[in-house]
Amino acid sequence: MKVLISAYACNPTKGGEEGIGFNWMQQWQQLGHEVWCLTKSTGAADLEAYIAQHWSPAEQTRTHLVYVAVPAWVEYAYRWQFGVYLHYMVWQYRAWRAAQGLAVAQGFDLVHHATYGSMQMATWLWRLGQPLVVGPLGGGQQAPVAFRRYFPDWFKTETLRNAISKVLVACDPNVRQSLRRAALVLTTNAETAAAVRRLGGRRVEMFLDSGLPANFLPAEFPMRPGGGALRLLWLGRLVTRKALPLVLEALAQVDARVPFCLTVVGDGIVGAQLPALIAQHGLEGRVVWRGTLPWAEVREEFLTHDAFMFASLRDSFATQLLEAMGTGLPIITLDHQGARDFIPPAAALKIPVTTPAETVAALARAVEYCYDHPAARVAMGRAGYAFAHTQTWPLRGRHLQALVNSVLAPSRLVPAAVPGDTTPPSQL
């Protein structure tokens, strides 16, 4: 097939949306298709260097990078929050203009809008009139209002975000039209799936936005030594919605008989408050903050801990949950949004999101349970490890190909090659 992919964010050296955009481009190419990728020029050097180093001449030949630029004043405005939305919208318009000529010349069999993976950040490419896949998308989830005390900047991060979301959905015709015209919309949690259906999405499928390179997974399930303190790991950006203070509050309520230590990996605005939060909850000597680490060290942290504890209050999913399962860690998390929808029940202790007092207490009991039941930790780890094997990028590519085959006209279907895996490791 001839595939046009819109990957506003696309860089093999970065994680998040950048890594997702690159991996989708790579999967379409490794499935044997000819790919045209619309992307920003800011990551061109990294993108071209990676392709030159890792892809065969044949793979390079059937990949066409189309860099789309925005005016200098739009680039300048990107430094402010409103400029982020402006930059994206102007880029999407220019990407559509660039795609018009390509569509006439190439007659694409499929158009895939990959990034941004947000329901509110729409694409103009529905106007091409060619089969369109959108996603995976998040954006339908919201932080629970009962937990607003964990958001000192609630108005800025939540009220304003939700208001902007409603304005974009109401005022940007591309949001509704791209969802209504898409042959297939992929969503990362039930909240977003429901919102997409309300907006007119016809074929909506749940599909993780995160994936793992096959070489990330240990060849065998990692067994951890028993005895000693329970080694907990928290990993992510230190921003309010990730709710590290909620985890610290829960750890302060763990029974004194349970020895544990928590390693925190990541940086962000909450970092300035972290020493005081640790002291406030009496956790000195039991919480170690390591900051941002190189990827090789991050993977080692996964392999040298006993459980992964992560209680984000607003997330489409969270790549680190998949990475933790890939290294055989049992999960302690909240039973909502993407974590609720994708983590197998046997792989995690999922805590109901009710009131702060009840949720904090239940998180504390989950830590005690993990300490008291080492065999259950192993069983949960094995369940997560098995699930992670279904979420490697090559398998995800084949899964999406199968979904696409089910919605495309037979005349557009072309047998695809079995992909290899040269995916870079995800990074935080």
C-alpha positions as a printed NumPy array, in Angstrom:
array([[  0.   ,   0.   ,   0.   ],
       [  0.896,   3.655,  -0.278],
       [  0.547,   5.119,   3.21 ],
       [  0.571,   8.788,   4.187],
       [  1.274,   9.275,   7.896],
       [  0.856,  12.578,   9.699],
       [  3.383,  12.616,  12.537],
       [  3.683,  16.193,  13.785],
       [  5.879,  14.767,  16.541],
       [  8.391,  12.265,  15.133],
       [ 11.852,  11.674,  16.567],
       [ 13.512,   8.287,  17.257],
       [ 15.74 ,   9.708,  20.008],
       [ 12.864,  10.908,  22.198],
       [  9.982,   9.37 ,  24.08 ],
       [  6.36 ,  10.461,  24.363],
       [  4.586,  11.691,  21.237],
       [  7.895,  12.01 ,  19.355],
       [  8.715,   8.336,  19.834],
       [  5.154,   7.258,  19.076],
       [  5.117,   9.158,  15.784],
       [  8.409,   7.627,  14.699],
       [  7.425,   4.107,  15.675],
       [  4.21 ,   4.252,  13.652],
       [  6.105,   5.481,  10.616],
       [  8.623,   2.685,  11.098],
       [  5.962,   0.002,  11.482],
       [  4.189,   0.945,   8.258],
       [  7.516,   0.842,   6.476],
       [  8.548,  -2.481,   8.029],
       [  5.22 ,  -3.99 ,   7.009],
       [  6.425,  -3.534,   3.442],
       [  4.447,  -0.423,   2.512],
       [  5.692,   2.727,   0.801],
       [  5.402,   5.55 ,   3.314],
       [  5.201,   9.323,   3.062],
       [  5.645,  10.988,   6.466],
       [  4.519,  14.554,   7.142],
       [  6.454,  15.904,  10.118],
       [  8.124,  18.965,  11.649],
       [ 11.583,  19.913,  10.468],
       [ 12.914,  20.391,  14.005],
       [ 13.747,  16.7  ,  14.407],
       [ 15.144,  16.234,  10.903],
       [ 18.766,  15.675,  11.927],
       [ 17.907,  12.957,  14.474],
       [ 15.405,  11.333,  12.13 ],
       [ 17.704,  11.179,   9.129],
       [ 20.707,  10.019,  11.156],
       [ 18.719,   7.162,  12.693],
       [ 17.303,   6.032,   9.361],
       [ 20.723,   6.153,   7.695],
       [ 22.259,   4.082,  10.491],
       [ 19.526,   1.505,  11.121],
       [ 17.495,   1.022,   7.942],
       [ 18.47 ,  -0.936,   4.845],
       [ 18.761,   0.839,   1.467],
       [ 15.461,  -0.748,   0.38 ],
       [ 13.712,   0.506,   3.523],
       [ 15.123,   3.975,   2.997],
       [ 14.008,   3.991,  -0.636],
       [ 10.366,   3.372,   0.202],
       [ 10.298,   6.059,   2.916],
       [  9.686,   9.693,   1.959],
       [ 10.092,  12.394,   4.618],
       [  8.04 ,  15.528,   3.967],
       [  9.042,  18.375,   6.278],
       [  6.36 ,  20.961,   6.96 ],
       [  7.439,  24.343,   8.347],
       [  5.44 ,  27.147,   9.964],
       [  6.088,  30.911,   9.784],
       [  8.833,  32.267,  12.035],
       [  6.387,  34.188,  14.219],
       [  4.422,  30.978,  14.902],
       [  7.663,  29.212,  15.81 ],
       [  8.448,  32.073,  18.211],
       [  5.012,  31.868,  19.847],
       [  5.589,  28.179,  20.628],
       [  7.38 ,  29.164,  23.848],
       [  4.006,  30.03 ,  25.453],
       [  1.118,  27.644,  26.098],
       [ -1.263,  29.337,  23.672],
       [  1.522,  29.163,  21.098],
       [  1.649,  25.371,  21.395],
       [ -1.952,  25.132,  20.156],
       [ -1.351,  27.791,  17.501],
       [  1.785,  26.033,  16.239],
       [ -0.063,  22.729,  15.941],
       [ -3.054,  24.21 ,  14.134],
       [ -0.965,  26.166,  11.64 ],
       [  1.216,  23.111,  11.042],
       [ -1.836,  20.925,  10.422],
       [ -3.155,  23.383,   7.843],
       [  0.189,  23.499,   6.058],
       [  0.506,  19.715,   6.226],
       [ -2.862,  19.41 ,   4.48 ],
       [ -1.732,  21.832,   1.771],
       [  1.415,  19.773,   1.241],
       [ -0.592,  16.548,   1.221],
       [ -3.015,  17.715,  -1.462],
       [ -0.459,  17.501,  -4.242],
       [  0.929,  14.237,  -2.911],
       [ -2.539,  12.69 ,  -2.797],
       [ -3.207,  13.578,  -6.431],
       [  0.168,  12.231,  -7.541],
       [  0.237,   9.086,  -5.406],
       [ -3.376,   8.106,  -4.744],
       [ -2.762,   6.942,  -1.186],
       [ -4.413,   3.733,  -0.047],
       [ -4.375,   4.894,   3.577],
       [ -3.891,   8.095,   5.567],
       [ -2.882,   7.697,   9.23 ],
       [ -3.031,  10.652,  11.636],
       [ -0.662,   9.45 ,  14.369],
       [  0.404,  12.496,  16.415],
       [ -0.64 ,  14.381,  18.337],
       [ -2.615,  11.557,  19.886],
       [ -5.24 ,  13.83 ,  21.403],
       [ -8.925,  13.891,  20.537],
       [ -8.942,  17.695,  20.615],
       [ -5.872,  18.121,  18.357],
       [ -7.516,  17.308,  15.064],
       [ -6.207,  16.79 ,  11.544],
       [ -7.121,  18.495,   8.278],
       [ -6.355,  15.33 ,   6.317],
       [ -9.97 ,  14.119,   6.291],
       [-10.346,  16.643,   3.462],
       [ -8.232,  14.442,   1.189],
       [-11.175,  12.068,   0.862],
       [ -8.979,   8.986,   1.235],
       [ -9.296,   6.202,   3.86 ],
       [ -8.307,   7.702,   7.208],
       [ -7.131,   6.113,  10.455],
       [ -6.938,   8.427,  13.479],
       [ -5.035,   7.627,  16.648],
       [ -4.442,   6.142,  19.069],
       [ -6.109,   9.071,  20.828],
       [ -6.458,  10.109,  24.445],
       [ -7.854,  13.364,  25.762],
       [-11.3  ,  12.295,  26.934],
       [-10.135,  11.618,  30.494],
       [-10.278,  14.184,  33.3  ],
       [ -8.783,  14.349,  36.762],
       [-11.358,  13.428,  39.458],
       [-12.649,  16.592,  41.125],
       [-12.609,  14.926,  44.557],
       [ -8.798,  14.878,  44.327],
       [ -8.317,  18.529,  43.465],
       [ -6.274,  19.152,  46.614],
       [ -3.429,  17.303,  44.872],
       [ -3.496,  20.003,  42.179],
       [ -2.299,  23.313,  43.665],
       [ -2.633,  24.742,  40.158],
       [ -6.049,  23.163,  39.512],
       [ -7.402,  26.16 ,  37.593],
       [ -4.425,  26.3  ,  35.248],
       [ -3.903,  22.587,  34.672],
       [ -7.461,  21.266,  34.85 ],
       [-10.176,  23.949,  34.65 ],
       [ -8.421,  25.822,  31.856],
       [ -7.475,  22.591,  30.064],
       [-11.057,  21.345,  30.136],
       [-12.343,  24.714,  28.918],
       [ -9.874,  24.781,  26.014],
       [-10.865,  21.22 ,  25.167],
       [-14.543,  22.159,  24.989],
       [-13.77 ,  25.208,  22.842],
       [-11.674,  23.174,  20.417],
       [-14.349,  20.503,  20.077],
       [-17.097,  23.106,  19.63 ],
       [-15.289,  25.557,  17.359],
       [-12.803,  23.551,  15.302],
       [-14.74 ,  21.731,  12.559],
       [-11.744,  19.485,  11.961],
       [-12.317,  17.746,  15.307],
       [-15.782,  16.452,  14.469],
       [-15.111,  15.955,  10.784],
       [-11.897,  13.971,  11.252],
       [-13.639,  11.661,  13.737],
       [-16.791,  11.302,  11.633],
       [-14.963,  10.761,   8.342],
       [-12.36 ,   8.353,   9.726],
       [-12.674,   4.733,   8.676],
       [-11.142,   3.801,  12.036],
       [-10.491,   5.708,  15.275],
       [ -8.181,   4.19 ,  17.896],
       [ -8.569,   5.275,  21.535],
       [ -6.488,   4.641,  24.644],
       [ -9.207,   4.649,  27.289],
       [-12.95 ,   4.207,  27.646],
       [-13.555,   7.895,  28.411],
       [-12.031,   8.937,  25.089],
       [-13.827,   6.15 ,  23.211],
       [-17.176,   7.349,  24.582],
       [-16.394,  10.965,  23.649],
       [-15.375,   9.964,  20.112],
       [-18.622,   8.045,  19.651],
       [-20.626,  11.056,  20.89 ],
       [-18.847,  13.178,  18.28 ],
       [-19.81 ,  10.796,  15.497],
       [-16.978,   8.266,  15.298],
       [-18.208,   5.232,  13.333],
       [-15.624,   2.501,  14.018],
       [-13.88 ,   2.98 ,  17.364],
       [-11.353,   0.473,  18.706],
       [ -9.435,   0.463,  21.983],
       [ -5.713,   0.466,  21.241],
       [ -2.733,   1.359,  23.441],
       [ -0.663,   4.358,  22.395],
       [  2.433,   2.791,  23.979],
       [  4.586,  -0.028,  22.667],
       [  7.839,  -1.807,  23.445],
       [ 10.738,  -2.775,  21.203],
       [ 11.009,  -6.562,  21.255],
       [ 14.594,  -6.331,  22.492],
       [ 13.408,  -4.474,  25.616],
       [ 11.855,  -7.65 ,  27.03 ],
       [ 14.125,  -9.969,  29.038],
       [ 14.449, -13.38 ,  27.384],
       [ 13.076, -15.017,  30.541],
       [ 10.858, -13.78 ,  33.345],
       [ 13.141, -11.955,  35.837],
       [ 13.07 , -13.586,  39.267],
       [ 13.883, -11.231,  42.122],
       [ 15.504, -12.244,  45.401],
       [ 13.099, -12.574,  48.314],
       [ 13.447, -11.225,  51.832],
       [ 14.416,  -7.786,  53.01 ],
       [ 12.584,  -4.532,  52.518],
       [  9.998,  -4.189,  49.762],
       [ 11.631,  -2.188,  46.967],
       [  9.075,   0.099,  45.322],
       [  9.687,   2.124,  42.159],
       [  7.944,   5.3  ,  40.971],
       [  8.99 ,   6.69 ,  37.599],
       [  7.692,   9.622,  35.563],
       [  7.646,  13.369,  35.137],
       [  7.26 ,  15.215,  38.429],
       [  4.131,  17.148,  37.477],
       [  0.99 ,  17.542,  39.536],
       [ -1.277,  15.215,  37.545],
       [  1.129,  12.298,  38.101],
       [  0.226,  12.629,  41.813],
       [  3.438,  11.528,  43.514],
       [  2.235,  13.242,  46.742],
       [ -0.7  ,  10.804,  46.764],
       [  1.755,   7.893,  46.783],
       [  3.828,   9.481,  49.56 ],
       [  0.708,  10.039,  51.651],
       [ -0.191,   6.371,  51.233],
       [  3.292,   5.193,  52.179],
       [  3.048,   7.216,  55.385],
       [  0.052,   5.038,  56.331],
       [  1.749,   1.687,  55.696],
       [  1.929,  -0.434,  58.85 ],
       [  5.2  ,   0.136,  60.704],
       [  5.964,  -3.594,  60.624],
       [  6.427,  -3.425,  56.81 ],
       [  9.939,  -2.417,  55.736],
       [  9.943,  -0.665,  52.382],
       [ 11.9  ,   1.821,  50.326],
       [ 10.709,   3.915,  47.385],
       [ 12.937,   5.027,  44.523],
       [ 11.671,   8.048,  42.582],
       [ 13.034,   8.51 ,  39.055],
       [ 12.193,  11.665,  37.118],
       [ 12.274,  15.446,  37.261],
       [  9.773,  18.269,  37.011],
       [  8.141,  21.149,  38.827],
       [  7.075,  19.028,  41.807],
       [ 10.739,  18.222,  42.421],
       [ 11.229,  21.5  ,  44.28 ],
       [  8.65 ,  20.352,  46.846],
       [  9.789,  16.746,  47.1  ],
       [ 12.259,  17.003,  50.029],
       [  9.641,  18.847,  52.082],
       [  6.957,  16.299,  51.173],
       [  9.215,  13.434,  52.217],
       [  9.864,  15.133,  55.557],
       [  6.185,  16.016,  56.026],
       [  5.208,  12.349,  55.775],
       [  8.075,  11.085,  57.924],
       [  9.644,   9.15 ,  55.059],
       [ 13.249,  10.303,  55.444],
       [ 15.604,   7.437,  54.723],
       [ 12.882,   5.452,  52.956],
       [ 12.493,   7.544,  49.789],
       [ 15.372,   8.108,  47.379],
       [ 15.014,  10.636,  44.554],
       [ 17.382,   9.872,  41.68 ],
       [ 16.244,  12.504,  39.183],
       [ 16.379,  11.837,  35.455],
       [ 18.527,   8.856,  34.47 ],
       [ 19.962,   7.554,  31.183],
       [ 17.8  ,   4.866,  29.614],
       [ 20.174,   2.006,  30.468],
       [ 19.975,   2.959,  34.144],
       [ 16.183,   3.302,  34.004],
       [ 15.87 ,  -0.245,  32.707],
       [ 18.156,  -1.424,  35.52 ],
       [ 15.852,   0.27 ,  38.05 ],
       [ 12.924,  -1.749,  36.704],
       [ 14.924,  -4.947,  37.082],
       [ 16.14 ,  -4.255,  40.63 ],
       [ 12.821,  -3.41 ,  42.309],
       [  9.976,  -5.564,  43.602],
       [  6.876,  -3.57 ,  42.584],
       [  5.929,  -0.522,  40.533],
       [  3.689,   2.007,  42.279],
       [  2.117,   4.696,  40.114],
       [ -1.105,   6.587,  40.868],
       [ -1.511,   9.224,  38.17 ],
       [ -4.771,  11.142,  38.463],
       [ -5.022,  11.955,  34.739],
       [ -3.384,   9.856,  32.035],
       [ -4.404,   8.354,  28.721],
       [ -2.328,   5.376,  29.849],
       [  1.321,   5.632,  30.925],
       [  4.179,   4.061,  29.007],
       [  6.042,   3.283,  32.223],
       [  3.254,   0.899,  33.272],
       [  3.905,  -1.164,  30.162],
       [  7.661,  -0.995,  30.707],
       [  7.227,  -2.165,  34.296],
       [  5.14 ,  -5.124,  33.145],
       [  7.733,  -5.877,  30.481],
       [ 10.322,  -6.338,  33.21 ],
       [  8.027,  -8.522,  35.315],
       [  7.063,  -6.008,  38.006],
       [  3.686,  -6.255,  39.734],
       [  1.748,  -2.991,  39.553],
       [  0.046,  -0.908,  42.242],
       [ -2.072,   1.724,  40.515],
       [ -5.465,   3.418,  40.322],
       [ -8.451,   1.709,  38.748],
       [ -9.32 ,   4.396,  36.229],
       [ -8.584,   5.64 ,  32.714],
       [ -6.04 ,   3.717,  30.627],
       [ -4.637,   1.732,  33.56 ],
       [ -8.126,   0.391,  34.268],
       [ -8.767,  -0.486,  30.625],
       [ -5.517,  -2.176,  29.623],
       [ -3.6  ,  -3.596,  32.582],
       [ -4.736,  -7.218,  33.057],
       [ -6.534,  -7.682,  36.402],
       [ -4.109, -10.476,  37.305],
       [ -1.107,  -8.161,  36.812],
       [ -1.971,  -5.408,  39.263],
       [ -3.615,  -4.223,  42.424],
       [ -5.967,  -1.558,  41.048],
       [ -7.266,   0.811,  43.69 ],
       [-10.752,   2.353,  43.286],
       [-10.813,   6.13 ,  42.86 ],
       [-13.429,   7.21 ,  45.4  ],
       [-12.361,   9.744,  48.024],
       [ -8.787,  10.741,  48.861],
       [ -9.02 ,   9.162,  52.321],
       [-10.321,   5.827,  51.021],
       [ -7.941,   5.696,  48.07 ],
       [ -4.883,   6.575,  50.159],
       [ -5.777,   3.908,  52.721],
       [ -6.306,   1.302,  49.994],
       [ -2.937,   2.129,  48.412],
       [ -1.292,   1.618,  51.806],
       [ -3.014,  -1.763,  52.2  ],
       [ -1.817,  -2.73 ,  48.708],
       [  1.792,  -2.117,  49.742],
       [  1.285,  -4.275,  52.828],
       [ -0.254,  -7.021,  50.688],
       [  2.711,  -6.991,  48.308],
       [  5.109,  -7.342,  51.223],
       [  3.117, -10.129,  52.88 ],
       [  2.555, -12.148,  49.687],
       [  5.782, -12.567,  47.697],
       [  4.262, -15.419,  45.669],
       [  1.414, -13.122,  44.604],
       [  3.989, -10.553,  43.477],
       [  5.56 , -13.159,  41.219],
       [  2.163, -14.201,  39.839],
       [  1.225, -10.59 ,  39.082],
       [  4.615,  -9.999,  37.517],
       [  4.203, -13.028,  35.255],
       [  0.755, -11.862,  34.127],
       [  2.113,  -8.437,  33.253],
       [  5.163,  -9.932,  31.54 ],
       [  2.879, -12.048,  29.332],
       [  0.743,  -9.01 ,  28.462],
       [  3.803,  -6.922,  27.587],
       [  4.772,  -9.539,  25.008],
       [  1.558,  -8.702,  23.128],
       [  2.494,  -5.019,  22.954],
       [  5.803,  -4.998,  21.083],
       [  5.865,  -2.541,  18.205],
       [  6.051,  -5.242,  15.493],
       [  2.97 ,  -7.006,  16.922],
       [  1.148,  -3.702,  17.294],
       [  1.907,  -2.912,  13.666],
       [  0.442,  -6.228,  12.555],
       [ -2.594,  -5.708,  14.778],
       [ -3.264,  -2.299,  13.246],
       [ -2.75 ,  -3.757,   9.762],
       [ -5.427,  -6.365,  10.528],
       [ -7.846,  -3.67 ,  11.725],
       [ -7.142,  -1.601,   8.622],
       [ -7.724,  -4.625,   6.396],
       [-11.156,  -5.01 ,   7.965],
       [-12.231,  -1.49 ,   6.948],
       [-10.483,  -0.951,   3.597],
       [-11.933,  -1.945,   0.251],
       [-10.311,  -5.18 ,  -1.023],
       [ -8.819,  -3.356,  -4.018],
       [ -6.606,  -1.319,  -1.686],
       [ -5.205,  -4.256,   0.278],
       [ -1.632,  -5.301,  -0.396],
       [  0.116,  -8.225,   1.382],
       [  2.652,  -6.833,   3.829],
       [  6.05 ,  -8.154,   4.793],
       [  6.625,  -9.627,   8.247],
       [  8.355,  -6.841,  10.163],
       [ 11.639,  -7.013,  11.987],
       [ 12.347,  -4.82 ,  14.966],
       [ 14.855,  -2.019,  14.936],
       [ 12.832,   0.148,  17.268],
       [ 14.76 ,   2.373,  19.661],
       [ 13.95 ,   1.996,  23.356],
       [ 11.324,   4.358,  24.67 ],
       [ 12.588,   7.158,  26.852],
       [ 10.892,   9.259,  29.469]])
